[in-house]
Amino acid sequence: MPREMIPKTKAAIMNTSMKLAWLMAVAVVVVAMAQESTGHPCGSTFFSALVQLIPCRSAVAPFSPIPPTEACCASIKALGQPCLCVLVNGPPISGVDRAMAIQLPEKCTANFEPCEMAK
């Protein structure tokens, strides 16, 4: 076998190994998210719940004095307490103040139990 072929073969093996490692990492994340989703009664995925709260963007922006709109309150009530708690305790969301998000049910007069903040 010519000497030039050896580095290409090693590179191909390393490339395949990197792809396999990446695939395994993605699989672990998906399994972890699936296990997390079975621990609460929220019927929405994290991302679909987040999309449902788009009308609340201005009310949960850091340092925002804007109260929640009627559309935001309707979204909060439709989403429900379990899904709101999943969002509040989930991964960080750019442009969202969690303390303000957790106050939305009270500001919208939704009769939810308070969310327990994950530590």
Rosetta constraint file for C-alpha pairs under 8 A:
AtomPair CA 1 CA 5 HARMONIC 6.99 0.50
AtomPair CA 1 CA 6 HARMONIC 7.96 0.50
AtomPair CA 2 CA 6 HARMONIC 7.43 0.50
AtomPair CA 3 CA 7 HARMONIC 7.83 0.50
AtomPair CA 4 CA 8 HARMONIC 7.15 0.50
AtomPair CA 5 CA 9 HARMONIC 6.15 0.50
AtomPair CA 6 CA 10 HARMONIC 6.21 0.50
AtomPair CA 7 CA 11 HARMONIC 5.96 0.50
AtomPair CA 8 CA 12 HARMONIC 6.02 0.50
AtomPair CA 9 CA 13 HARMONIC 6.18 0.50
AtomPair CA 10 CA 14 HARMONIC 6.05 0.50
AtomPair CA 11 CA 15 HARMONIC 5.95 0.50
AtomPair CA 12 CA 16 HARMONIC 6.12 0.50
AtomPair CA 13 CA 17 HARMONIC 6.05 0.50
AtomPair CA 14 CA 18 HARMONIC 6.05 0.50
AtomPair CA 15 CA 19 HARMONIC 6.25 0.50
AtomPair CA 16 CA 20 HARMONIC 6.14 0.50
AtomPair CA 17 CA 21 HARMONIC 6.07 0.50
AtomPair CA 18 CA 22 HARMONIC 6.08 0.50
AtomPair CA 19 CA 23 HARMONIC 6.10 0.50
AtomPair CA 20 CA 24 HARMONIC 6.15 0.50
AtomPair CA 21 CA 25 HARMONIC 6.20 0.50
AtomPair CA 22 CA 26 HARMONIC 6.26 0.50
AtomPair CA 23 CA 27 HARMONIC 6.17 0.50
AtomPair CA 24 CA 28 HARMONIC 6.21 0.50
AtomPair CA 25 CA 29 HARMONIC 6.36 0.50
AtomPair CA 26 CA 30 HARMONIC 6.19 0.50
AtomPair CA 27 CA 31 HARMONIC 6.14 0.50
AtomPair CA 28 CA 32 HARMONIC 6.08 0.50
AtomPair CA 29 CA 33 HARMONIC 6.11 0.50
AtomPair CA 30 CA 34 HARMONIC 6.13 0.50
AtomPair CA 31 CA 35 HARMONIC 6.15 0.50
AtomPair CA 32 CA 36 HARMONIC 6.10 0.50
AtomPair CA 33 CA 37 HARMONIC 6.06 0.50
AtomPair CA 34 CA 38 HARMONIC 6.49 0.50
AtomPair CA 35 CA 39 HARMONIC 6.86 0.50
AtomPair CA 36 CA 40 HARMONIC 7.60 0.50
AtomPair CA 37 CA 42 HARMONIC 7.52 0.50
AtomPair CA 37 CA 45 HARMONIC 7.55 0.50
AtomPair CA 40 CA 82 HARMONIC 6.77 0.50
AtomPair CA 41 CA 82 HARMONIC 6.20 0.50
AtomPair CA 41 CA 83 HARMONIC 7.83 0.50
AtomPair CA 42 CA 80 HARMONIC 7.99 0.50
AtomPair CA 42 CA 82 HARMONIC 5.23 0.50
AtomPair CA 42 CA 83 HARMONIC 4.87 0.50
AtomPair CA 42 CA 86 HARMONIC 7.70 0.50
AtomPair CA 43 CA 83 HARMONIC 7.55 0.50
AtomPair CA 44 CA 48 HARMONIC 6.01 0.50
AtomPair CA 44 CA 49 HARMONIC 5.75 0.50
AtomPair CA 44 CA 83 HARMONIC 6.93 0.50
AtomPair CA 45 CA 49 HARMONIC 6.09 0.50
AtomPair CA 46 CA 50 HARMONIC 6.15 0.50
AtomPair CA 46 CA 83 HARMONIC 7.84 0.50
AtomPair CA 46 CA 86 HARMONIC 7.06 0.50
AtomPair CA 46 CA 87 HARMONIC 6.48 0.50
AtomPair CA 46 CA 90 HARMONIC 7.80 0.50
AtomPair CA 47 CA 51 HARMONIC 6.18 0.50
AtomPair CA 48 CA 52 HARMONIC 6.21 0.50
AtomPair CA 49 CA 53 HARMONIC 6.61 0.50
AtomPair CA 49 CA 79 HARMONIC 6.96 0.50
AtomPair CA 49 CA 83 HARMONIC 6.61 0.50
AtomPair CA 49 CA 84 HARMONIC 7.67 0.50
AtomPair CA 49 CA 87 HARMONIC 7.36 0.50
AtomPair CA 50 CA 54 HARMONIC 6.90 0.50
AtomPair CA 50 CA 87 HARMONIC 6.97 0.50
AtomPair CA 52 CA 75 HARMONIC 6.35 0.50
AtomPair CA 52 CA 79 HARMONIC 7.34 0.50
AtomPair CA 53 CA 57 HARMONIC 7.15 0.50
AtomPair CA 53 CA 72 HARMONIC 6.75 0.50
AtomPair CA 53 CA 75 HARMONIC 6.06 0.50
AtomPair CA 53 CA 76 HARMONIC 7.01 0.50
AtomPair CA 54 CA 72 HARMONIC 7.73 0.50
AtomPair CA 55 CA 69 HARMONIC 7.53 0.50
AtomPair CA 55 CA 71 HARMONIC 6.03 0.50
AtomPair CA 55 CA 72 HARMONIC 4.79 0.50
AtomPair CA 55 CA 75 HARMONIC 7.41 0.50
AtomPair CA 56 CA 60 HARMONIC 6.39 0.50
AtomPair CA 56 CA 68 HARMONIC 6.16 0.50
AtomPair CA 56 CA 69 HARMONIC 7.21 0.50
AtomPair CA 56 CA 71 HARMONIC 7.79 0.50
AtomPair CA 56 CA 72 HARMONIC 4.72 0.50
AtomPair CA 56 CA 73 HARMONIC 7.86 0.50
AtomPair CA 57 CA 61 HARMONIC 6.22 0.50
AtomPair CA 57 CA 96 HARMONIC 7.48 0.50
AtomPair CA 58 CA 64 HARMONIC 6.88 0.50
AtomPair CA 58 CA 66 HARMONIC 6.45 0.50
AtomPair CA 58 CA 68 HARMONIC 7.58 0.50
AtomPair CA 59 CA 64 HARMONIC 6.22 0.50
AtomPair CA 59 CA 65 HARMONIC 7.37 0.50
AtomPair CA 59 CA 66 HARMONIC 5.27 0.50
AtomPair CA 59 CA 67 HARMONIC 5.44 0.50
AtomPair CA 59 CA 68 HARMONIC 5.06 0.50
AtomPair CA 59 CA 69 HARMONIC 7.88 0.50
AtomPair CA 59 CA 100 HARMONIC 7.50 0.50
AtomPair CA 59 CA 101 HARMONIC 7.90 0.50
AtomPair CA 60 CA 64 HARMONIC 6.69 0.50
AtomPair CA 60 CA 95 HARMONIC 7.79 0.50
AtomPair CA 60 CA 96 HARMONIC 5.36 0.50
AtomPair CA 60 CA 97 HARMONIC 5.51 0.50
AtomPair CA 60 CA 98 HARMONIC 7.46 0.50
AtomPair CA 60 CA 100 HARMONIC 5.27 0.50
AtomPair CA 60 CA 101 HARMONIC 5.46 0.50
AtomPair CA 61 CA 95 HARMONIC 5.47 0.50
AtomPair CA 61 CA 96 HARMONIC 5.02 0.50
AtomPair CA 61 CA 97 HARMONIC 5.77 0.50
AtomPair CA 61 CA 100 HARMONIC 7.87 0.50
AtomPair CA 62 CA 95 HARMONIC 6.57 0.50
AtomPair CA 62 CA 96 HARMONIC 6.25 0.50
AtomPair CA 62 CA 97 HARMONIC 5.02 0.50
AtomPair CA 62 CA 100 HARMONIC 7.85 0.50
AtomPair CA 67 CA 107 HARMONIC 7.77 0.50
AtomPair CA 68 CA 72 HARMONIC 5.69 0.50
AtomPair CA 68 CA 73 HARMONIC 6.48 0.50
AtomPair CA 68 CA 104 HARMONIC 7.25 0.50
AtomPair CA 68 CA 107 HARMONIC 7.22 0.50
AtomPair CA 68 CA 108 HARMONIC 7.14 0.50
AtomPair CA 69 CA 73 HARMONIC 6.28 0.50
AtomPair CA 70 CA 74 HARMONIC 6.08 0.50
AtomPair CA 71 CA 75 HARMONIC 6.19 0.50
AtomPair CA 72 CA 76 HARMONIC 6.20 0.50
AtomPair CA 73 CA 77 HARMONIC 6.17 0.50
AtomPair CA 73 CA 104 HARMONIC 7.59 0.50
AtomPair CA 73 CA 105 HARMONIC 7.66 0.50
AtomPair CA 73 CA 108 HARMONIC 5.13 0.50
AtomPair CA 73 CA 110 HARMONIC 7.92 0.50
AtomPair CA 74 CA 78 HARMONIC 6.08 0.50
AtomPair CA 75 CA 79 HARMONIC 5.91 0.50
AtomPair CA 76 CA 80 HARMONIC 6.18 0.50
AtomPair CA 76 CA 84 HARMONIC 7.48 0.50
AtomPair CA 76 CA 104 HARMONIC 7.43 0.50
AtomPair CA 76 CA 105 HARMONIC 6.82 0.50
AtomPair CA 76 CA 108 HARMONIC 7.80 0.50
AtomPair CA 76 CA 110 HARMONIC 7.73 0.50
AtomPair CA 77 CA 81 HARMONIC 7.94 0.50
AtomPair CA 77 CA 105 HARMONIC 7.73 0.50
AtomPair CA 77 CA 110 HARMONIC 6.17 0.50
AtomPair CA 79 CA 83 HARMONIC 6.13 0.50
AtomPair CA 79 CA 84 HARMONIC 6.83 0.50
AtomPair CA 80 CA 84 HARMONIC 6.31 0.50
AtomPair CA 80 CA 112 HARMONIC 7.70 0.50
AtomPair CA 81 CA 85 HARMONIC 6.06 0.50
AtomPair CA 81 CA 112 HARMONIC 5.70 0.50
AtomPair CA 81 CA 113 HARMONIC 7.06 0.50
AtomPair CA 81 CA 114 HARMONIC 7.99 0.50
AtomPair CA 81 CA 115 HARMONIC 7.47 0.50
AtomPair CA 82 CA 86 HARMONIC 6.31 0.50
AtomPair CA 83 CA 87 HARMONIC 6.35 0.50
AtomPair CA 84 CA 88 HARMONIC 6.15 0.50
AtomPair CA 84 CA 102 HARMONIC 7.88 0.50
AtomPair CA 84 CA 115 HARMONIC 7.93 0.50
AtomPair CA 85 CA 89 HARMONIC 5.95 0.50
AtomPair CA 85 CA 102 HARMONIC 7.85 0.50
AtomPair CA 85 CA 115 HARMONIC 5.30 0.50
AtomPair CA 85 CA 116 HARMONIC 7.40 0.50
AtomPair CA 86 CA 90 HARMONIC 5.63 0.50
AtomPair CA 87 CA 91 HARMONIC 7.69 0.50
AtomPair CA 88 CA 98 HARMONIC 5.88 0.50
AtomPair CA 88 CA 101 HARMONIC 6.92 0.50
AtomPair CA 88 CA 102 HARMONIC 6.70 0.50
AtomPair CA 88 CA 115 HARMONIC 7.93 0.50
AtomPair CA 88 CA 117 HARMONIC 7.42 0.50
AtomPair CA 89 CA 117 HARMONIC 6.09 0.50
AtomPair CA 89 CA 118 HARMONIC 5.65 0.50
AtomPair CA 96 CA 100 HARMONIC 7.95 0.50
AtomPair CA 96 CA 101 HARMONIC 7.36 0.50
AtomPair CA 97 CA 101 HARMONIC 6.28 0.50
AtomPair CA 98 CA 102 HARMONIC 6.11 0.50
AtomPair CA 99 CA 103 HARMONIC 6.65 0.50
AtomPair CA 100 CA 104 HARMONIC 6.76 0.50
AtomPair CA 102 CA 114 HARMONIC 7.71 0.50
AtomPair CA 102 CA 115 HARMONIC 7.06 0.50
AtomPair CA 103 CA 107 HARMONIC 6.26 0.50
AtomPair CA 104 CA 108 HARMONIC 5.87 0.50
AtomPair CA 105 CA 109 HARMONIC 5.86 0.50
AtomPair CA 105 CA 110 HARMONIC 4.77 0.50
AtomPair CA 105 CA 111 HARMONIC 6.98 0.50
AtomPair CA 105 CA 112 HARMONIC 6.41 0.50
AtomPair CA 106 CA 110 HARMONIC 6.10 0.50
AtomPair CA 106 CA 111 HARMONIC 7.50 0.50
AtomPair CA 106 CA 112 HARMONIC 7.94 0.50
